[in-house]
């Protein structure tokens, strides 16, 4: 029985991971849970799953006597077998590094970790012989397509739903409210990831993540719009063959695969894809002019150094400001672009350089968001 730590158990991925584990009680035991600001939900999870270790921003109102530890100490605890990194943003960076150095199996749902520090994370994982198991549906699909292959991929094709506003004009995009943006048509996701999906930031971040996970150049990673969200990614090989992974859009499937790998377990609670009911599978190019965030993210990824850390931090600030009604949907791209333009890049950055760039970008993005230029 694997002993599991879930970092970010109160988020969307964390909650769905607990759903999966609840269906497989003979395979997994929850040994640690960590949460952020949703202390009420975390307390309920603790009483239900009874972990020995917890990390929280405050003392919780729960009768169960778990031990409080910092998230880094939980990630590297000797009793933990597998760490599910379901946090968002840089919060999971240091715990992930600690887990890798402690020899823990890693199931990763936090793409920002590889965006801001992909070179450091992958180098450490290689040194300690840790395979990072991706939870994102697109990267899980690539991982499954590569399983058993001796040849390297020549091209990775990531699919994107396009979000709820893909056919909107630029003028109509400016009028989008946070409530409208949080209604994703196919996926059940957290607030930030949902907004990133609507701006296509998420797909650019996924391309950078795929670059580090699978050692494929960014120029060999293609993004196509696939509105049905049935094909989650495709991999092309040197002979022209293309493999794809298909399923209905349900994050519990890639979560379970990451937990049970290299085996598969039955999951009757996840709906099956009926090809006869699937009327069509369509593809089209991503509209980068209409959604400028995608091009901005990919360019930052190609430049490398501390640019991706600045990108990630500026996006976090811009999304939060949009959700709070302080900037418009279109201004998310402006905040990110202007922050990147002001940055003095450091190549081959240390962890300290990355954390410093992150802190700098947050301050600058807040300052940019307050300027009148964004209101034009």
C-alpha positions in Angstrom: 0.0 0.0 0.0 1.4 3.3 -1.1 1.5 6.1 1.5 0.5 9.4 -0.2 1.0 13.1 0.6 -1.2 15.6 -1.3 0.2 19.1 -1.5 -2.8 21.3 -2.2 -5.6 18.9 -1.2 -8.3 21.6 -1.1 -7.8 22.6 -4.7 -9.6 21.1 -7.7 -6.9 18.5 -8.5 -6.4 17.7 -4.8 -10.1 17.1 -4.3 -10.3 14.8 -7.4 -7.2 12.9 -6.2 -8.9 12.2 -2.9 -11.9 10.9 -5.0 -9.7 8.5 -6.8 -7.9 7.3 -3.7 -11.3 6.8 -2.0 -12.2 4.3 -4.7 -8.9 2.4 -4.3 -8.7 1.9 -0.5 -6.6 -1.3 -0.8 -3.8 0.5 -2.8 -3.3 3.9 -1.1 -3.3 5.5 2.3 -3.4 9.2 2.8 -0.6 10.0 5.2 -0.4 13.8 4.7 -2.6 16.6 3.5 -1.7 20.3 3.0 -4.0 23.2 2.2 -4.0 26.9 1.8 -6.8 29.3 2.7 -9.7 26.9 2.6 -9.4 25.8 6.2 -13.0 24.6 6.5 -12.6 22.1 3.6 -9.2 21.0 4.9 -10.6 20.2 8.3 -13.3 18.1 6.7 -10.7 16.2 4.7 -8.6 15.5 7.7 -11.6 14.1 9.6 -12.5 11.9 6.7 -9.1 10.6 5.7 -7.3 10.9 9.0 -3.7 11.7 7.9 -0.9 11.6 10.4 0.6 14.8 9.0 -0.9 18.1 7.9 0.3 21.6 6.8 -2.0 24.6 7.1 -1.9 28.4 7.3 -3.7 28.2 10.6 -4.7 25.9 13.4 -7.7 24.0 12.2 -11.1 23.3 13.8 -10.9 19.5 13.8 -11.0 16.9 16.5 -8.5 14.6 14.7 -5.0 14.9 16.3 -2.7 15.2 13.2 0.8 16.6 13.5 1.5 20.0 11.9 4.7 20.3 9.7 5.9 22.7 7.1 5.0 21.6 3.5 8.7 21.0 2.7 9.1 18.6 5.7 6.0 16.7 4.7 7.2 16.3 1.1 10.5 14.8 2.3 9.1 12.8 5.2 10.5 9.3 5.5 7.1 7.7 5.8 5.8 9.1 2.5 6.1 7.0 -0.7 4.5 9.3 -3.3 3.9 13.1 -3.3 1.1 14.6 -5.3 2.0 18.2 -6.1 -1.4 19.8 -6.7 -0.6 23.3 -5.6 -0.6 26.3 -8.0 2.2 28.8 -8.7 5.6 28.7 -7.0 4.2 27.3 -3.7 5.1 23.8 -4.8 8.6 24.5 -6.0 10.7 24.1 -2.8 8.6 21.1 -1.5 9.0 19.4 -4.9 12.8 19.8 -4.8 12.9 18.5 -1.2 10.8 15.5 -2.3 13.1 14.7 -5.2 16.2 14.9 -3.0 14.5 12.6 -0.5 13.9 10.0 -3.3 10.1 10.3 -3.4 7.9 9.5 -6.3 6.4 12.6 -7.7 2.9 13.0 -9.4 3.0 16.6 -10.7 -0.1 18.7 -11.5 1.7 22.1 -10.9 2.9 23.2 -14.3 4.3 26.5 -13.0 7.1 24.6 -11.2 8.5 23.3 -14.5 7.8 26.6 -16.2 9.9 28.7 -13.7 12.6 26.2 -12.8 12.4 23.4 -15.4 16.1 23.1 -15.8 16.7 22.8 -12.1 13.9 20.3 -11.4 14.7 18.0 -14.3 18.4 18.1 -13.5 17.7 17.1 -9.8 15.2 14.4 -10.9 17.8 12.9 -13.2 20.5 13.0 -10.5 18.3 11.3 -8.0 16.7 8.9 -10.6 13.2 10.2 -10.0 10.6 9.9 -12.8 8.1 12.8 -12.7 4.7 11.5 -13.4 2.6 14.2 -15.1 -1.1 14.7 -14.1 -2.1 17.3 -16.6 -4.3 15.5 -19.1 -2.2 16.7 -22.1 1.1 15.6 -20.6 -0.3 12.3 -19.2 -1.5 11.6 -22.8 2.0 12.2 -24.2 3.5 10.1 -21.4 1.1 7.2 -22.2 1.9 7.5 -25.9 5.6 7.3 -25.3 5.4 4.4 -22.9 7.1 1.4 -24.4 8.7 3.5 -27.3 12.4 3.4 -27.8 12.4 6.2 -30.4 12.3 9.8 -29.5 9.3 11.8 -30.7 9.8 14.2 -33.6 6.8 16.3 -32.7 4.3 16.7 -29.8 0.9 18.0 -30.6 -1.0 19.5 -27.6 -4.7 20.0 -28.0 -6.6 22.9 -26.5 -10.3 23.3 -26.1 -10.0 27.0 -26.9 -11.9 27.9 -23.7 -15.3 29.5 -23.6 -14.5 32.6 -25.7 -12.6 31.2 -28.7 -15.0 32.7 -31.2 -15.3 36.1 -29.5 -14.0 39.3 -31.2 -11.4 41.4 -29.5 -14.0 44.0 -28.6 -16.3 41.3 -27.0 -13.3 39.8 -25.1 -12.8 43.2 -23.3 -16.4 42.9 -21.9 -16.0 39.5 -20.3 -16.7 39.3 -16.6 -14.9 37.0 -14.1 -18.1 35.0 -13.6 -18.3 34.3 -17.4 -14.6 33.4 -17.6 -14.9 30.9 -14.7 -17.5 28.8 -16.7 -15.2 26.4 -18.7 -17.2 24.4 -21.2 -15.6 21.0 -20.7 -13.1 20.8 -17.8 -13.5 21.1 -14.0 -10.6 23.1 -12.9 -9.4 25.6 -10.3 -10.0 29.4 -10.7 -6.6 30.3 -12.0 -6.3 27.4 -14.4 -9.8 28.2 -15.7 -8.8 31.8 -16.5 -5.5 30.7 -18.0 -7.4 28.4 -20.2 -9.6 31.2 -21.4 -6.6 33.4 -22.3 -4.7 30.4 -23.7 -1.9 31.2 -21.2 -2.4 27.6 -20.0 -1.6 26.1 -23.3 1.6 28.1 -23.6 2.6 27.0 -20.1 1.9 23.4 -21.0 4.2 23.7 -24.1 7.0 24.8 -21.8 6.2 22.0 -19.3 6.2 19.4 -22.2 9.6 20.8 -23.3 11.1 19.9 -19.9 9.2 16.7 -19.2 10.0 15.0 -22.5 13.2 16.8 -23.6 11.6 18.1 -26.9 12.5 21.5 -28.3 9.7 24.1 -28.1 9.8 24.5 -31.9 8.8 20.8 -32.1 5.7 21.3 -29.9 2.6 22.3 -31.8 -0.7 23.5 -30.4 -4.0 22.9 -32.1 -7.6 23.7 -31.1 -9.7 20.7 -30.6 -13.1 21.8 -29.3 -14.4 18.3 -28.4 -11.6 17.7 -25.8 -11.5 14.0 -26.6 -8.0 13.7 -28.0 -5.7 15.0 -25.2 -2.4 15.0 -27.0 -0.7 13.3 -30.0 2.9 12.2 -30.6 4.6 11.9 -34.0 7.6 9.7 -34.6 10.4 9.8 -37.2 8.5 7.3 -39.5 5.4 9.6 -39.7 3.3 7.5 -37.3 1.2 9.5 -34.9 -0.2 8.1 -31.6 -3.0 9.7 -29.7 -4.6 9.2 -26.3 -8.4 9.6 -26.2 -10.9 9.7 -23.4 -13.8 11.8 -22.2 -12.6 15.0 -20.4 -12.2 13.8 -16.7 -9.1 14.6 -14.7 -9.6 11.6 -12.5 -8.3 9.4 -15.3 -4.8 11.0 -15.6 -4.7 11.3 -11.8 -5.3 7.6 -11.4 -2.8 6.6 -14.0 -0.1 8.7 -12.3 -0.9 7.1 -8.9 -1.0 3.5 -10.1 1.7 3.6 -12.8 3.1 1.3 -14.3 -0.2 -0.6 -13.7 -3.7 0.4 -14.6 -6.7 -0.2 -12.3 -10.4 -0.5 -13.2 -12.3 2.7 -12.7 -16.0 2.1 -13.3 -16.7 5.5 -11.8 -15.2 7.3 -14.8 -17.5 7.5 -17.9 -16.3 5.6 -21.0 -15.9 7.2 -24.4 -18.4 5.9 -27.0 -16.9 6.4 -30.4 -20.3 5.8 -32.1 -21.7 8.8 -30.2 -18.7 11.0 -31.1 -20.0 12.8 -34.2 -16.7 14.5 -35.2 -13.2 15.2 -34.1 -12.1 18.6 -35.5 -8.8 20.6 -35.4 -7.9 24.1 -36.3 -4.9 26.4 -35.7 -4.7 28.5 -32.5 -5.6 32.2 -33.2 -2.6 33.9 -31.7 -3.6 37.4 -32.9 -7.0 37.1 -31.1 -5.4 35.6 -28.0 -2.0 37.3 -27.7 -1.1 35.6 -24.4 -0.2 32.4 -26.2 2.5 34.0 -28.3 3.8 35.9 -25.3 4.1 32.8 -23.2 5.8 30.8 -26.0 8.3 33.6 -26.7 9.2 33.8 -23.0 9.7 30.0 -23.0 12.1 30.2 -26.0 14.1 33.0 -24.4 14.6 31.0 -21.2 16.6 32.1 -18.3 14.5 34.0 -15.8 11.9 35.1 -18.4 9.5 32.1 -17.6 9.6 32.9 -13.9 8.7 36.5 -14.6 6.0 35.3 -17.0 4.4 33.0 -14.4 4.5 35.6 -11.6 3.0 38.3 -13.8 0.3 36.0 -14.9 -0.6 35.1 -11.3 -1.0 38.8 -10.5 -2.9 39.7 -13.6 -5.4 36.8 -13.2 -6.0 37.7 -9.5 -6.6 41.4 -10.5 -9.0 40.3 -13.2 -10.9 38.0 -10.8 -11.1 40.9 -8.4 -12.5 43.2 -11.1 -9.5 45.5 -11.1 -8.5 45.0 -14.8 -10.3 43.7 -17.9 -9.8 40.4 -19.6 -7.8 41.9 -22.4 -5.5 43.6 -20.0 -4.2 40.3 -18.6 -2.0 40.1 -21.8 -0.8 43.7 -21.4 0.3 43.2 -17.8 2.3 40.1 -18.7 3.8 41.7 -21.8 4.9 44.9 -20.2 6.3 43.1 -17.2 8.4 40.9 -19.4 9.6 43.9 -21.4 11.0 45.6 -18.3 12.9 42.5 -17.1 16.7 42.2 -17.2 17.1 38.5 -17.9 19.5 36.2 -16.1 20.5 33.1 -18.1 21.4 29.8 -16.4 19.8 31.2 -13.2 20.2 29.7 -9.7 17.2 29.0 -7.5 17.8 32.3 -5.7 17.8 34.1 -9.1 14.5 32.5 -10.0 12.9 33.4 -6.6 14.2 37.0 -6.9 12.8 37.4 -10.4 9.5 36.1 -9.2 9.3 38.6 -6.4 10.4 41.4 -8.7 7.8 40.5 -11.3 4.9 40.6 -8.8 5.8 44.1 -7.7 6.2 45.4 -11.3 3.0 43.7 -12.5 1.0 45.3 -9.7 2.5 48.7 -10.6 1.8 48.2 -14.3 -1.8 47.2 -13.6 -2.4 50.6 -11.8 -1.3 52.7 -14.8 -3.8 54.4 -17.0 -2.4 52.8 -20.1 -4.2 49.6 -19.3 -7.6 51.4 -19.4 -7.1 52.5 -23.0 
